[in-house]
Amino acid sequence: MALEIIKYGHPVLREKGKRIDRVTAVIRQLAADMVETMYAADGVGLAAQQVDQPLLLTVIDVSATEHPWTITPALSMPLILVNPVLSHPVGEQTGNEGCLSIPEVSAQIRRAAQVTVRAHDLDGRELHFECTGLLARAAQHEVDHLNGILFVDRMDAATRASISGKLKKLQKETEATLDKPKKSRRSLVRS
């Protein structure tokens, strides 16, 4: 089932995700729903925070644009990453980024050209791979989400100033929807 993608200004986008200690049927369904939501929105990645679940869970699929040799070892898509951690950033790349939670905003963002990803899959198997290109960019973008960081936080000051009006408008729209009573998905995070 495709889920609602929450927008800029929603407080959960700034929350750090909680570690997933055990993959339950509910987590598996959330991951499947996130993949469906990502595809429906024509995205290449989606973090749990973007569907109002502050968990360390993200899905990524760059197969439509990425060549398999940019991943070592080659992995099948979509990637479902539980508790992902990035390390060993190498080099630098600058490229255009956008975000499903911040529609109609994009900017040139500087990221590491290569990163190492450690995570688990839904079956508890450890994933450990190096990636470059769009997958490296997507992994960094999504892990930022899991830590409450948005791509607008990585913009240079001039770019951020140029979109400040759009961000304020989007934040006001989001805040207005938060004030309305709404049926929402039950939180999977236990306090």
TORDO-335731 format. One line per 5 residues: their letters; for each residue x, y, z of C-alpha. Coordinates in steps of 0.1 Angstrom, whole numbers, always signed. Example, Ala and Ser with C-alpha at 12.3 -4.5 7.8 and 13.67 -1.06 7.14 Angstrom:
<recs>
AS) +123 -45 +78; +137 -11 +71
</recs>
This chain:
<recs>
MALEI) +0 +0 +0; +14 +34 -10; +18 +56 +21; +15 +94 +25; +49 +111 +22
IKYGH) +52 +138 +48; +64 +172 +38; +90 +197 +49; +80 +213 +82; +68 +180 +98
PVLRE) +87 +175 +130; +94 +138 +124; +117 +147 +95; +141 +161 +121; +140 +131 +144
KGKRI) +168 +106 +146; +156 +71 +138; +154 +45 +165; +174 +13 +160; +154 -18 +149
DRVTA) +164 -46 +172; +141 -72 +156; +125 -74 +122; +88 -81 +128; +60 -87 +103
VIRQL) +50 -50 +109; +85 -39 +99; +84 -61 +68; +51 -46 +58; +64 -11 +64
AADMV) +94 -18 +41; +72 -33 +14; +49 -2 +17; +79 +21 +15; +91 +4 -17
ETMYA) +57 +8 -33; +55 +44 -21; +90 +52 -35; +80 +37 -69; +46 +55 -70
ADGVG) +64 +88 -63; +91 +81 -89; +118 +83 -63; +151 +65 -59; +151 +64 -22
LAAQQ) +128 +68 +8; +135 +69 +46; +111 +58 +73; +109 +93 +86; +93 +104 +53
VDQPL) +64 +81 +61; +61 +93 +97; +81 +64 +112; +113 +75 +130; +132 +43 +125
LLTVI) +166 +33 +110; +150 +19 +78; +154 +31 +42; +147 +17 +8; +167 +26 -23
DVSAT) +165 +16 -60; +188 +33 -85; +185 +5 -111; +167 +27 -137; +197 +50 -139
EHPWT) +227 +33 -123; +251 +8 -138; +257 -24 -118; +294 -20 -118; +292 +10 -95
ITPAL) +284 -13 -66; +309 -37 -51; +297 -65 -47; +268 -62 -72; +234 -61 -53
SMPLI) +199 -65 -65; +174 -36 -62; +155 -25 -44; +178 -23 -14; +161 -25 +20
LVNPV) +186 -12 +46; +180 -18 +83; +201 +2 +107; +225 +15 +80; +258 +31 +88
LSHPV) +281 +48 +63; +319 +49 +65; +350 +55 +46; +340 +84 +24; +363 +89 -5
GEQTG) +366 +118 -29; +339 +143 -38; +310 +145 -63; +285 +174 -68; +252 +166 -83
NEGCL) +216 +177 -85; +194 +164 -56; +158 +167 -48; +136 +151 -21; +101 +136 -21
SIPEV) +94 +155 +12; +105 +188 -3; +87 +189 -37; +97 +213 -65; +131 +221 -48
SAQIR) +164 +208 -61; +200 +220 -58; +236 +210 -64; +248 +192 -33; +284 +181 -26
RAAQV) +287 +145 -13; +314 +119 -10; +321 +102 -44; +323 +67 -27; +311 +54 +6
TVRAH) +310 +20 +24; +276 +9 +36; +269 -15 +65; +234 -26 +72; +212 -56 +76
DLDGR) +185 -69 +53; +150 -80 +65; +163 -115 +71; +190 -103 +95; +219 -109 +70
ELHFE) +246 -83 +71; +251 -62 +40; +285 -46 +35; +293 -29 +2; +311 +0 -14
CTGLL) +293 +23 -38; +298 +52 -61; +277 +74 -84; +240 +78 -77; +239 +49 -53
ARAAQ) +265 +66 -31; +246 +99 -33; +212 +82 -25; +227 +63 +4; +241 +95 +19
HEVDH) +208 +114 +13; +187 +86 +29; +211 +81 +59; +210 +118 +65; +172 +115 +67
LNGIL) +176 +87 +93; +196 +112 +114; +172 +141 +110; +192 +159 +84; +176 +172 +51
FVDRM) +194 +179 +19; +185 +216 +23; +208 +216 +53; +237 +208 +29; +230 +236 +5
DAATR) +254 +265 +2; +241 +297 +18; +232 +314 -14; +211 +285 -27; +193 +281 +6
ASISG) +186 +319 +6; +172 +316 -29; +147 +289 -19; +138 +303 +15; +104 +315 +3
KLKKL) +95 +281 -10; +106 +264 +22; +86 +289 +44; +55 +283 +22; +58 +245 +24
QKETE) +64 +247 +62; +32 +268 +67; +12 +243 +45; +26 +214 +65; +19 +231 +99
ATLDK) -17 +238 +88; -23 +201 +80; -8 +191 +114; -34 +212 +132; -62 +192 +116
PKKSR) -73 +159 +132; -63 +131 +109; -63 +94 +108; -27 +83 +108; -7 +51 +106
RSLVR) +0 +37 +141; +36 +45 +151; +59 +15 +151; +83 +32 +175; +79 +24 +212
S) +87 +52 +236
</recs>
